Amino acid sequence: QVQLVESGGGLVQAGGSLRLSCSASGSIRGFNAMAWYRQAPGKQRELVAMITRLGTTSYKDSGKGRFFISRDITKNTMYLQMNRLKPEDTAVYYCNAGNIVGAPGSLWGQGTQVTVSS
């Protein structure tokens, strides 16, 4: 089974940028969609951005214009470029992949912590 591993998290000041990576142990061509989720302390996990097999992207309203999801099929890697970060973006960020993102049976990474200081 393909495994997903996130990287690129860290501590950044408000207004800064980070690029998260989600590396798959196998081909990502077979995934109908891939996505980034996040979970802040005491809150439910929420969808941040999604990219379909055809390359169509969608974003949570709070990330529109600041976050950009992409993938490199040749590297079996998905990315999340996050710009103009805000303290409320602080969370553990997870990548997800499958036929339907977030659905039972879809694949999850272990998460990477993003902390934005004010």
Secondary structure, DSSP 8 states (H G I E B T S, - for coil): ---EEEE--EEEETT--EEEEEEESS-STT-SEEEEEEE-TTS--EEEEEEETT--EEE-GGGTTTEEEEEEGGGTEEEEEE-S--GGG-EEEEEEEESSTTSTT-EE---EEEEEE-
